[in-house]
């Protein structure tokens, strides 16, 4: 997929994110003035302001569907939809699932039932239970109609002009900012603490009801905060702009997990199912991750993946790629070590030999370089860079 296509698809989803997260206040479930939960199969009457929001989001969804930024692998989308339906129950027929190829961690759900899951989130999730918690949280915003509250609240504020520009972007007219501009604009608004608590509660309830291990819910926040703190100059996650990570949130989820576990019942983690659905695309997601050149964060991602013990050859190859691309003092030696570990693991991609050969050649070890490059060509006889590698071999000779 070209970067231009990815940027186009990412921008469309960012607009969707902004629409969903422009909430200035919230009404807790059951409190005076709270909106009732949306009902299965419900669509607002055409004479309501909510219908206008739905029509707008229908147009955004149409644009998203044809943007070119969607993951085309049907297996992954089917898997994610299966998890959504496990959580949503009778709401499943009302929901459309889109997996967006972009390395950022995020998921959003529109009031019309469209849910977008970004591949950066999938890369950072270790099992189905963790994915279920995030999806359940987004379903909580949908069921509680938080974006409808935004639609009504923000229109009555002095920020109406900003809202108009955002909505015009979603409708495909006027504002057409890049990813950075859209993130900055989206950070002007965020779900309130009450919205977040409510979505957490609903999402957790859905997760436990579906039989998932509740102890996995706080782990995703712990990993994200660790990744954020690892960066020397941490720019905020898009997800953090609208889902602020707090110690209170983690502590609450831990407490809820302990209480739920004390009730007994199933505690599905779903690691094997998650790996089976995501592993075929993991290398693509890791390449997208490294292209960001946020190496401190990417290292945390790799550390968590390596801890799972799944596909270590592939993971150590990307560990070597991280060192090679970062190119700090001592990184060439670290890259060689990582590539060697990848080969020892037994499931390393064939490109590992090429990477090793080029580094050996740079270090002046012609014999090792020659052997590694020859192994690469034997393993990939139709390699597009075959002519170039053969020239390297001639120079080594």
N, C-alpha and C positions, 0 to 999 in steps of 0.2 A: 504494500500500500504506500503511495507517495505521501511525503510530508504535507504537501498542499492539501491532499484529500483529508488527511488526518486533522489538519488545522481547521478545515471547513467543518468537519463533523464535530470537532471539539467545541468550536464556537457555537454551533447550534445547541449543543447540550449545555454550554455555559449560560446561554440565554434562558434555557429551560430552568436551570438552577436558580437564576436570579428571580424569575417569576415566582418560583415556589418558596423562596426564602425571604421575600419582602414582607415580613410580619412585624408590626410594631408593638402589638400587645396580644394577650391571650386570655381566654376564658376557660377555666378548668372544667373538666367533665362534671356535670351535675350542678355547677354553679349557676346563679341567675344570669340569664343572657347567653348561656352556652349553646352552641349549635348542636343539634342532635347528630348522632353518627349517620353517615351515609348508609343507605340500605342497599342490599344486593340488587343489581339491575336498575338502580335508580339513576335517572338523568333529569336535571332540573328543568322546570317548565320554561318554555321559550320566552315568557314575559318577565323573567327574573334577571337580576344582575349576575347571578351565578351562572346562568346559561351563557351570558356573554363571555365570561371567563372560560367556560368549557369550549366554546366555539373558537376562541383564540388559541387555546392549547391544542385543539384538534388540528389547527393550521401548523402549529409548531411541530406536532407529532408527524404530520405529513412531510414536512421539510426534513425532519430527522430521519424518517424512513428511507428517504432518497438521497441522503447526504453523502454516502460513500464511507462514512466513518464507522459503520456497523461491523462487528465481527461476523464473518460469513459462515463460520463453522456452526452447523445446525446442532451438533451435539452439545456444545456449551450452552447455547441459548435454551435448548430443551431442558437441560439440567437445571439451570437457574430458574426457569419457569416452574419446574417441578417443585423446587424448594418454596417458591412464592406460593404456589397453590397449596402446599402442605400447611403453610401458615394461614393463608387467606380463606380456606374452606369454601363456603358458598359464594364468596366474592371472586373466585378464580375466573369465571367466564368474563368478568368485567375488566380484566387486567391484561395488558400487553407488555411484554418484556423485551427490552433492547439492551444488548451488550455493546458498549462503545469502546473502541480501541484508542485509549489514551492512558498514559502512564500515571495519571493523578488518581489519588484515592478519593472516590466520591460515589454516591448513589443518590438519585432524586426520584420523586414520584409526583406526577401531575394530578390535578383534581379530576381529570377525565379518565384516570386509570392507567396511564402510561408510566412505566417504571424504567429508568435507565441506570444500568450498573456499569461502572467504568472498570477497565481491565487492571488499572493500578490498584483498585480495591481487591480484585480477585487475587492478584499476585501477593498481596499482603495478608490474605486470609489463609489460615492453616487447615481449616476443616469446615464441614458443613454447618456445624452448630454456630460457629462464629459468623459465617455468612448469613445464617438464618436470623441471628440477632440484628444485624444491620438491616436486612430486608424487612424484618418485623418492625423495626423502628420507623422505616419509611412508610410502611403500611399504617403505622399509628398516625402519622401526619395525614395520610389519605383518609382514613376512617373518621378522624376527628375534624376533617375539613379545615385544616389550618390555613391553607392557601386561600380559601374563601374569606376567612377572617382578614387576611392580608388585603384582599381585593376591596373589602369594605372599609378597613381601617386606614390604609395608606391614601385612599382617594380623598379622605376628609382632612388630610394634613397639608402642610405647606410644601411638601415634596411632590406635588402632583405633576410638575413638569418633568422631574426625573422619572417618575413612574411612566409617564407618557412615552418618553424616549425608550425606556426598556420594553414596553409593550409593543412599540413600533418596530423594534428590532425583532421581537418574537414573531410579529406578523410579516416580516420580510420587507419592511419599508423603513427608510431613514437610517437610523444608527446601525453601523456595522463594524463594531470595534473588534480588535484582536483579542486573543485569550487574556493577556495581561490587563487590558482595559476592562474587559468584562468581569474579571475577578475583582478588580478595584471597585467597579460599580456595584457589584454584588455585595461587597463587604460593607456598603453603606447600611444594609439591612441584615437582620439575622433573626432567626426564630428566637423568641423570648425564652427566658429560663423556664417559664411555666409551660410553654409549648414543648420544650425539650424534655422536661420531666415527664410530661404527659405522654409524649411519643415513646420515651424510654419505658414507661410503665406498660403501655399497650403492647409495645414490641416484645417486652419481656414476658408478658402474659401469653402472647401468641407463641413465643418460642417454647415456653414450658408446656403449654397445652399440646403442642405438636410433638412433645416427647424429647426435645433436645436438652443436652446437658447445660444447665444454667450457669455453671462455673466458667463456661467459655465466653460469656457476655463481657465481663470486664477486661478480659485478656486483650481484646482488639484495641481498646483504649490505651492499655498499658504499653502495647507495642508501638502505637502511633506516637505517644508522648516520648518514648525512648528515641524514636527516629527523629522527632522534631528537635529534641535536646542534643542529639549528636551533631547537628549542623552548627558550625561556628557562627554563621549569620542566618539564623532560621527564618526563612520566609514562611508565612502561614500556609498550611494546607488549605486548599479550596474548601475541604470538608470542615476544617476548623473555623472558617469564617461564619458558618451557619450551624455548626454543632460544637460549641466551645468545650474543650476537654477540661474537666475540673477534677480535683481530688474528691470533691463531694460526689460527683457522678460515679466514679470508680468505687468509692466506699459504699454508696447506695446499692450498686449492682452486686457487690460482694455480699452485702447483707441479704439482699433478695435471693441470691443464689443459695446461701446457707439455709434460709427459711424454706425455699422450694425443695432443696435436697432433703430436708428433714421430713417433708411430707411423703417421701418415697416416690415411686413411679419410675418410668424409663428415663434414661439419661444418655441419649444418643449423641455421639461426637461426630460420626460420619466422615472420618478421615479418608477411608478407602474410596468411598464414592466420590468425594471431593477431588481426590488425586486423579482418579480415573477420568473425570470429566475435564480437568484443567491441565493435566500434565502435557498432553499433546501440543498445547499452545504456550507453555511456560517459557520456552526459549524465545519466542517472539515477544512476550511481555517483558522479559529480562533485557532484550536488546533495546526496546523502547525505553526502559528504565535507565539504562546506561547512557542513552543519547541525551538525557537531561544534564549529565555531568554534575549531578549532585551526589558526589561520591561518598560523603559521610553518611547520608541517608541511605544510599544504595547498599552500603556495607551492612547497615542494620537489617535491611531486607534480606540480604544474602545470609547473614548470620542466622536469622530465624528460619530460613528455608533449609539451611544446612543442618540445623538442630532437628528437623523432621526426619533426616536420614533418607529422604526419597530422591533418587536420581543424583547421587553425589558426583558422578563423573561430569554431568552437565553443569552442576552448580560450581564445582571447582574450576571448570573451564571459564565460567563467567566471573569467578573470583580473579582468575588470571587476567581476563579482559579488563576488569576494573583497574587493576594495578597498571596494566599496559597503557590504558587511556589516561589515567591520572598522571603518570610519568613524573612522580616526585622522586627525589633521591632515594635509591634503594628499591624502587618499585620494579625495575627490570628483574632483579633477583627474586623478588617476591612473586612476580608473574611466572617465572620459570618454575618455581616451586609449586605454585598452584596448578599449572598445566601438568606437571609431572604427577601430582596427586590425582588429577582428573583421569589420567591414563591408568593409574594404578587401580582406580575405582572400577574400571572395566566398561563403563557406559558413556565414555566421553565422546563428544561429537568429533568427526574426522578433522574438523578445522583446528583441533588442538595440536595436531602434528605440524600444521603450517605455522601456527603461532609460535610454537617452540622452535621450529627451524629458523624462522626469521630472527628470533631473539638470540639463538645460538650464533647465527652468522654475524649479528651485530656485536656479540661478545668476542668474536674471533675464533670460536670453536668450529672449524670447518667440517670436521668429521661428524660431529653430532648434528650440525645443521644439515648436512647432506642426507644423513639417514632419516631425519625427521621429515624433510621435504619429499624424499622418495616415498616414504610411507603415506604421506598425504596424497600423492599422485596415484599410488596403487589403490588407495581406498576410494578415491574420487577421480576415476579415469576421464569423466566428462566435465571436469571442473572448468568453469568459465575463465579462471585465471591460470589455466594450465601452461599457456605460452609464457607467461611472466615467471612462473615458478621454474620452468625449464631454463630460462635465461639466468635465473639465480644459480641454478645448479651448474650451468656452464661457467659462470664466474667463479664458483667455488672450486671447480676443477682446474 
